Every structure is written in C-alpha cells, then in structure tokens.
Amino acid sequence: MARAKYYIKRQIEGEEIDEVANFTRKDKAERFLNKLFRGLKKADRHYPYWVRQGYFKSEFVGLCVNFKTEYWIEKY
C-alpha cells in the first residue's frame, strides 16, 4: 500500500504557491514546519504566528515594505 505524501507549501503575498519540501511521514513534515517557524522567529524583522496546527503566517517588515507569507502542510 502506498504512503501518503505530505507537502510543505508557501505562498508569498501576490505570488504563486511554491513547494518547499515533501515527506512521506507526517511527523517529519511537522518537525520541518516547526523548525521553519523557529528559524523565522529568530530572524531579524520576521514576525511569524500560528493560525492553526500545520499552518502559520509570517510578516516581514522592512523599510516601507511589508510582506506576508503563508506556510502550511498539504496531504496527498
């Protein structure tokens, strides 16, 4: 029996959806998403926040520039 694939996807405001990574195990996909969240939290001028489990948004605030990026897990 085939395993499900878990895709980590990202969409920057006003752009197309990008695939960041893919896994066959849910726990590895969740760990990757959590590491990505912690990395953005430590980065300068990035403000990530959880919307729900497996989905978070990050805001980048620069000089006269604000970008919102969404990250989530999709299962196929």
TORLUMMAR-522514 format. One record per atom (N, C-alpha, C): residue in three letters; x, y, z. Coordinates in steps of 0.02 Angstrom, whole numbers, padded with zeros to 5 digits, always signed. Layout:
ALAXYZ;...
END
This chain:
MET+00042-00059+00000;MET+00000+00000+00000;MET+00044+00062+00000;ALA+00025+00110-00040;ALA+00065+00171-00046;ALA+00054+00218+00013;ARG+00107+00253+00031;ARG+00103+00301+00085;ARG+00079+00368+00058;ALA+00049+00406+00102;ALA+00028+00474+00084;ALA+00090+00519+00082;LYS+00087+00570+00041;LYS+00141+00619+00038;LYS+00118+00683+00072;TYR+00162+00712+00111;TYR+00148+00775+00146;TYR+00193+00829+00116;TYR+00163+00881+00091;TYR+00198+00935+00058;TYR+00196+00998+00102;ILE+00254+01030+00110;ILE+00258+01095+00143;ILE+00255+01146+00087;LYS+00205+01190+00090;LYS+00196+01239+00037;LYS+00200+01309+00066;ARG+00216+01357+00022;ARG+00224+01427+00042;ARG+00193+01471-00012;GLN+00162+01525+00010;GLN+00137+01574-00037;GLN+00154+01644-00011;ILE+00193+01679-00050;ILE+00209+01748-00034;ILE+00152+01791-00063;GLU+00134+01842-00028;GLU+00077+01884-00047;GLU+00083+01908-00119;GLY+00034+01891-00161;GLY+00032+01912-00230;GLY+00071+01868-00278;GLU+00098+01811-00255;GLU+00136+01767-00298;GLU+00104+01697-00299;GLU+00133+01653-00339;GLU+00107+01585-00344;GLU+00130+01542-00285;ILE+00098+01485-00277;ILE+00114+01438-00223;ILE+00178+01400-00241;ASP+00225+01396-00193;ASP+00288+01359-00202;ASP+00288+01299-00156;GLU+00319+01245-00180;GLU+00328+01186-00137;GLU+00397+01192-00105;VAL+00399+01192-00039;VAL+00462+01200-00002;VAL+00495+01132+00008;ALA+00455+01081+00029;ALA+00482+01015+00043;ALA+00426+00964+00039;ASN+00444+00899+00034;ASN+00394+00846+00038;ASN+00421+00787+00078;PHE+00376+00752+00112;PHE+00394+00697+00155;PHE+00341+00642+00149;THR+00360+00581+00168;THR+00311+00527+00170;THR+00287+00514+00241;ARG+00316+00547+00289;ARG+00295+00539+00359;ARG+00271+00606+00387;LYS+00214+00603+00421;LYS+00183+00664+00448;LYS+00226+00696+00502;ASP+00256+00656+00545;ASP+00296+00685+00600;ASP+00356+00723+00573;LYS+00387+00699+00519;LYS+00444+00735+00491;LYS+00422+00801+00458;ALA+00364+00800+00426;ALA+00337+00861+00396;ALA+00321+00913+00451;GLU+00292+00891+00506;GLU+00276+00937+00561;GLU+00339+00964+00594;ARG+00390+00920+00601;ARG+00454+00943+00630;ARG+00486+00996+00585;PHE+00485+00985+00519;PHE+00514+01033+00472;PHE+00478+01100+00477;LEU+00411+01098+00480;LEU+00372+01160+00485;LEU+00387+01196+00550;ASN+00395+01160+00606;ASN+00412+01191+00670;ASN+00482+01222+00669;LYS+00530+01188+00636;LYS+00597+01216+00630;LYS+00597+01279+00587;LEU+00556+01278+00535;LEU+00549+01337+00492;LEU+00520+01395+00532;PHE+00470+01382+00573;PHE+00439+01433+00615;PHE+00490+01462+00665;ARG+00528+01418+00698;ARG+00578+01442+00746;ARG+00633+01482+00712;GLY+00653+01460+00652;GLY+00704+01497+00615;GLY+00682+01567+00596;LEU+00619+01573+00575;LEU+00592+01639+00558;LEU+00584+01682+00620;LYS+00568+01650+00677;LYS+00559+01687+00739;LYS+00625+01718+00762;LYS+00681+01683+00749;LYS+00747+01709+00769;LYS+00773+01761+00719;ALA+00747+01760+00658;ALA+00771+01806+00606;ALA+00749+01877+00621;ASP+00790+01923+00599;ASP+00776+01994+00610;ASP+00718+02017+00565;ARG+00671+02054+00592;ARG+00614+02085+00557;ARG+00564+02035+00529;HIS+00565+01972+00551;HIS+00514+01923+00533;HIS+00471+01911+00594;TYR+00405+01911+00584;TYR+00358+01902+00640;TYR+00309+01846+00623;PRO+00328+01783+00637;PRO+00282+01727+00623;PRO+00231+01717+00679;TYR+00173+01691+00661;TYR+00122+01674+00710;TYR+00080+01616+00683;TRP+00059+01572+00728;TRP+00020+01513+00710;TRP-00053+01533+00699;VAL-00083+01509+00645;VAL-00154+01519+00632;VAL-00192+01459+00659;ARG-00167+01399+00642;ARG-00193+01337+00669;ARG-00138+01285+00661;GLN-00151+01224+00684;GLN-00100+01172+00680;GLN-00084+01157+00607;GLY-00020+01159+00590;GLY+00002+01145+00522;GLY-00004+01205+00475;TYR-00015+01265+00501;TYR-00024+01324+00459;TYR-00002+01386+00498;PHE+00047+01422+00471;PHE+00066+01485+00503;PHE+00080+01539+00451;LYS+00077+01601+00473;LYS+00092+01658+00431;LYS+00152+01695+00460;SER+00189+01726+00416;SER+00247+01765+00437;SER+00244+01833+00402;GLU+00258+01885+00440;GLU+00260+01953+00412;GLU+00331+01978+00414;PHE+00354+02004+00358;PHE+00420+02035+00354;PHE+00409+02110+00350;VAL+00441+02146+00395;VAL+00433+02219+00397;VAL+00502+02250+00384;GLY+00507+02284+00328;GLY+00568+02318+00310;GLY+00555+02392+00301;LEU+00601+02426+00271;LEU+00592+02498+00258;LEU+00539+02507+00203;CYS+00481+02530+00222;CYS+00425+02542+00177;CYS+00401+02480+00140;VAL+00418+02421+00165;VAL+00399+02358+00133;VAL+00371+02311+00185;ASN+00312+02283+00171;ASN+00283+02232+00214;ASN+00263+02173+00170;PHE+00288+02113+00187;PHE+00269+02053+00150;PHE+00238+02004+00198;LYS+00184+01972+00177;LYS+00153+01918+00215;LYS+00164+01853+00177;THR+00188+01803+00213;THR+00200+01737+00184;THR+00162+01686+00224;GLU+00130+01638+00190;GLU+00093+01585+00222;GLU+00129+01519+00211;TYR+00133+01477+00263;TYR+00162+01411+00259;TYR+00111+01361+00285;TRP+00105+01303+00252;TRP+00058+01252+00275;TRP+00078+01183+00250;ILE+00044+01132+00278;ILE+00055+01062+00259;ILE-00006+01039+00219;GLU+00007+01007+00161;GLU-00046+00976+00122;GLU-00032+00901+00117;LYS-00084+00862+00119;LYS-00077+00789+00116;LYS-00109+00764+00051;TYR-00071+00723+00014;TYR-00096+00691-00047;TYR-00084+00617-00043;
END
